[in-house]
Amino acid sequence: MKSTLKPLVIFSVGALLGGCALMGGGEKPQPKYDESAGVAAQAQQFIEIKNKKANKNVTRVALTTCQVAFAVKQSGGSQTSGHIFDNRDYTVEAKVSQHYHLKGVTDAELQAITDRVCSQGEQQLSAAGFDVMPAASLIKTSEFQDLKESGKDSPLKFKVKSTEYSVFAPTGYRVTDEATANAGLTGGLTNAFKQMGGANPASKEATLAHRLGVTPARLMFVVDMASITENKKGLLGMNQTAMVEGKVNLQVGGTLMLVPPGKMSQTMPGSDKWTYGAHMVPTYFTKHALFTDEAFYSSVEDSTTTGDKVSDGITTALGYLSALGGGTGKKSKTSRYDVNVVPDKFSALILKNGMNFVDMAAYSAKQ
């Protein structure tokens, strides 16, 4: 779906640079995962690595954190703007926005998807050659229960820029902010924890690692329902056309973090509690989200409200009056869409893309 508006020039006085062309474009298309190419080749294209050197200290792993963040509302917007030499004193500038809403799936179904993804993720780590402590055994330990107290119940809702997420942990776990580095969610989820009085679980996780003799592993998946493109400003900051283009397609990004016990230190000499620095954590995350053009929805319906249309009409009318009076007004266009998902198809595609990520991340960690 594309929304476009151009500014209306009521009267223009002596523009110093006429006919300036917009700059932009030329962006490379998003790569698509190719199963036939093999995990090694795809890992080079999709996986970014940080702190790989610390990976040699990895021992038996335990999945201390696994979370899936589902985008429930995605938005994009654009508006026109002049440049530093622009003398258009009497104009109506344009503003457009698009909003996509996830519909047709309940929190219970999102929880079931999370349980399935995290269970399969643990199995994929084992298949890649990691010695994995089963989650069923881990969650029974007092150390894990202590760590769990630092989390929040699913779903935890928060916003990152123009996207609203609901984040789930699997049954028996709680949501923490420890797995969000490099997932594009760090600021939003960390702020949500601060607002709710959440505790940083790093020390408890490090203590668990030493007492149980394991390397904590964290998995984070981010699921978006649409890709939204906003036109960029061109020469000297000018934007002559407000344009937002959205496409409904499922995208899954991921992060795998390993916390080697050998890189941890006691909180103080003689203490039985431990901690570590973020620079000591090997991290494997997606450079590009894994996406699919397969339909995971039954329909995409225009849900623009009467209120949106009335508001746009009032804004535009007042904008014209302002411009005619010698100022700069605005006109606007708001579009909303409900993405009605088919839960089984939605789940299957998330699992497929999510496990492709785990395979690539685990392969990279083993090299």
Secondary structure, DSSP 4 states (H G I P E B T S, - for coil): -EEEE--EEEE----SS-SPPPP---PPPPP---GGG-HHHHHHHHEEEE-GGGGGG--SEEEEEEEEEEEEEEEEEEE-B--TT----EEEEEEEEEEEEEES--HHHHHHHHHHHHHHHHHHHHHTT--EE-HHHHTTSHHHHHHHTTSBPSPEEEEETTEEEEEE--TT--B-STT-TTTT-HHHHHHHHHHHTPPP-HHHHHHHHHHHT-EEEEEEEEEEEEEEEEPPP-GGG-B--EEEEEEEEEEEEEEEEE--GGG-EESSTT-S-EE--GGGS-EEEESS-EEE-S--EEEEEE---HHHHHHHHHHHHHHHHHHHTTSEEEEEEEEEEEEEE-HHHHHHHHHHHHHHHHHHHHHHHH-
